[in-house]
């Protein structure tokens, strides 16, 4: 029997788990800062506060993915969506499940536009974000999605 993967809002105590996922991505083009560690994750979670969110995916006790809806104070109606999945847990729909949670958060918090976080030259990320872009207006007709330039 396969156990369901739990999706939940990350808090500062989850920083080590978020950093472990980031470490599993080393050597790939992720748009995360080099040397992404637990302290950096903790500060990010803290900065998001109530205006943004980090969703953590856990398989039993193993952290396997996280996603964020971040914000930019210069564009208060725009959220920036990013999702990171440990390599051995990809291609299972997990990133889409996380993105759906992030889009729901955006809808509930009055965001009008979502922009994808796209690392340069990361074709799988581009494909994923393109599929999310099609989902956003279906979930909320008053919201738009943009890929970064």
C-alpha positions as CSV (number, residue, x, y, z in Angstrom):
1,X,0.0,0.0,0.0
2,X,1.4,3.4,-1.0
3,X,1.1,6.0,1.7
4,X,-0.1,9.5,0.6
5,X,2.4,12.3,0.5
6,X,1.5,15.0,3.0
7,X,1.5,18.6,1.8
8,X,1.6,21.2,4.5
9,X,2.7,24.8,5.2
10,X,6.4,24.9,6.1
11,X,7.5,26.7,9.3
12,X,10.9,27.6,10.6
13,X,11.4,24.2,12.2
14,X,11.2,22.7,8.7
15,X,14.3,24.6,7.5
16,X,16.6,21.5,7.8
17,X,14.2,19.5,5.6
18,X,14.0,22.3,3.0
19,X,17.8,22.5,2.9
20,X,18.0,18.7,2.5
21,X,15.7,18.9,-0.6
22,X,17.9,21.7,-2.0
23,X,21.0,19.6,-1.4
24,X,19.5,16.8,-3.4
25,X,19.3,19.1,-6.4
26,X,23.0,20.1,-6.4
27,X,24.5,20.2,-9.8
28,X,21.3,21.2,-11.5
29,X,20.0,24.6,-12.5
30,X,17.6,25.4,-9.7
31,X,17.4,29.2,-9.3
32,X,18.3,28.6,-5.6
33,X,21.3,30.4,-4.2
34,X,24.6,28.4,-4.0
35,X,25.2,26.9,-0.6
36,X,21.5,27.0,0.2
37,X,21.4,25.8,3.8
38,X,19.0,25.5,6.7
39,X,19.7,29.1,7.9
40,X,18.9,30.4,4.4
41,X,15.7,28.3,4.3
42,X,14.7,29.5,7.8
43,X,15.1,33.2,6.8
44,X,13.1,32.6,3.6
45,X,10.2,31.0,5.5
46,X,10.3,33.8,8.1
47,X,10.4,36.5,5.4
48,X,7.3,35.0,3.7
49,X,5.3,35.6,6.8
50,X,1.6,35.8,6.0
51,X,2.0,37.4,2.6
52,X,3.6,34.3,1.0
53,X,3.9,30.6,1.6
54,X,6.2,27.6,1.4
55,X,4.5,24.2,1.0
56,X,6.5,21.2,2.1
57,X,5.8,17.7,0.8
58,X,6.7,14.8,3.1
59,X,6.6,11.1,2.3
60,X,6.3,9.5,5.7
61,X,9.1,11.2,7.5
62,X,11.1,12.0,4.4
63,X,11.0,15.5,2.9
64,X,10.7,15.2,-0.9
65,X,9.7,18.6,-2.3
66,X,8.8,22.2,-1.6
67,X,7.2,25.1,-3.4
68,X,6.9,28.7,-2.7
69,X,4.6,31.6,-3.5
70,X,6.9,34.5,-2.9
71,X,6.1,38.2,-3.3
72,X,7.8,41.4,-4.4
73,X,6.8,44.6,-2.5
74,X,7.2,46.6,-5.8
75,X,4.5,44.4,-7.4
76,X,2.1,43.7,-4.5
77,X,-0.5,41.9,-6.7
78,X,2.1,39.5,-8.2
79,X,3.2,36.3,-6.6
80,X,6.3,34.4,-7.8
81,X,5.8,30.6,-7.9
82,X,8.6,28.1,-7.7
83,X,8.6,24.3,-7.0
84,X,11.6,22.0,-6.3
85,X,11.3,18.2,-6.2
86,X,14.0,15.8,-5.1
87,X,15.1,13.8,-8.3
88,X,13.9,10.4,-7.1
89,X,10.4,11.8,-6.5
90,X,9.8,13.5,-9.9
91,X,7.3,12.6,-12.6
92,X,4.6,11.6,-10.1
93,X,2.5,14.8,-10.2
94,X,3.9,16.1,-7.0
95,X,5.0,19.4,-8.4
96,X,1.5,20.0,-9.8
97,X,-0.1,19.1,-6.5
98,X,2.1,21.7,-4.8
99,X,1.4,24.3,-7.5
100,X,-2.3,23.8,-7.0
101,X,-1.9,24.6,-3.3
102,X,0.2,27.7,-4.1
103,X,-2.4,28.9,-6.6
104,X,-5.1,28.4,-4.0
105,X,-3.1,30.5,-1.5
106,X,-2.7,33.2,-4.1
107,X,-6.4,33.2,-4.8
108,X,-7.2,33.4,-1.1
109,X,-4.8,36.3,-0.5
110,X,-5.9,38.5,-3.4
111,X,-3.0,38.0,-5.9
112,X,-4.0,38.9,-9.4
113,X,-1.0,37.6,-11.2
114,X,1.5,34.7,-10.8
115,X,4.9,34.7,-12.3
116,X,6.9,31.5,-12.6
117,X,10.4,31.2,-11.2
118,X,12.4,29.9,-14.2
119,X,16.1,29.1,-14.1
120,X,17.9,29.9,-17.3
121,X,18.1,26.9,-19.7
122,X,16.0,24.6,-17.5
123,X,13.8,23.0,-20.1
124,X,11.9,20.7,-17.7
125,X,11.1,23.7,-15.5
126,X,9.8,25.6,-18.6
127,X,7.6,22.7,-19.5
128,X,6.2,22.4,-16.0
129,X,5.6,26.1,-15.7
130,X,3.8,26.1,-19.1
131,X,1.4,23.5,-17.8
132,X,0.8,25.5,-14.6
133,X,0.2,28.6,-16.7
134,X,-2.7,26.8,-18.3
135,X,-4.1,25.7,-14.9
136,X,-4.1,29.2,-13.2
137,X,-6.9,30.8,-15.1
138,X,-9.0,27.6,-14.9
139,X,-8.7,27.7,-11.1
140,X,-9.3,31.5,-10.9
141,X,-10.5,33.3,-14.0
142,X,-9.5,36.6,-12.4
143,X,-5.8,35.6,-12.1
144,X,-3.2,35.5,-14.9
145,X,0.1,33.6,-15.2
146,X,3.4,34.9,-16.7
147,X,6.6,33.1,-17.5
148,X,9.6,35.3,-16.6
149,X,11.3,37.1,-19.5
